Amino acid sequence: MTVLNTVRQSFQKRMAYLRTKSELRAMPLEVALDLGMFREDASKTAAKAIYG
């Protein structure tokens, strides 16, 4: 893999992480609670979903 591909993949993952975190934080409280989530855990949940 070239350096450019590595940078591109990292950027795409970062953008997916930020998008996921934003969506989780914007989720209505009732939906979050139904899923057993707290909006305050959006960063941790998004990181696990994107980065593993």
C-alpha positions in Angstrom: 0.0 0.0 0.0 1.3 3.4 -0.8 1.6 6.3 1.6 -1.2 8.1 -0.3 -3.5 5.2 0.1 -2.8 5.0 3.8 -3.5 8.7 4.3 -6.7 8.4 2.2 -7.9 5.4 4.3 -7.1 7.2 7.5 -9.0 10.3 6.3 -12.0 8.2 5.3 -12.1 6.5 8.6 -11.8 9.8 10.5 -14.7 11.2 8.5 -16.8 8.1 9.1 -16.0 8.3 12.8 -17.1 12.0 13.0 -20.3 11.3 11.0 -21.2 8.4 13.2 -20.5 10.3 16.4 -22.6 13.2 15.2 -25.5 10.9 14.3 -25.3 9.2 17.7 -25.4 12.5 19.5 -28.3 13.7 17.4 -30.3 10.6 18.2 -33.5 11.3 20.2 -33.2 10.3 23.9 -36.0 7.8 23.7 -34.3 5.9 20.8 -30.9 5.9 22.5 -32.4 4.6 25.8 -34.3 1.9 23.8 -31.0 0.8 22.4 -29.3 0.8 25.8 -27.1 3.7 24.9 -26.3 7.1 26.4 -25.6 10.0 24.0 -22.6 10.8 26.2 -21.0 7.6 25.1 -21.2 8.6 21.4 -17.4 9.0 21.0 -16.6 5.6 22.5 -19.4 3.9 20.5 -18.4 5.5 17.2 -14.7 4.7 17.7 -15.5 1.1 18.4 -17.8 0.9 15.3 -15.2 2.4 13.0 -11.8 1.4 14.3 -12.8 -1.8 16.0 
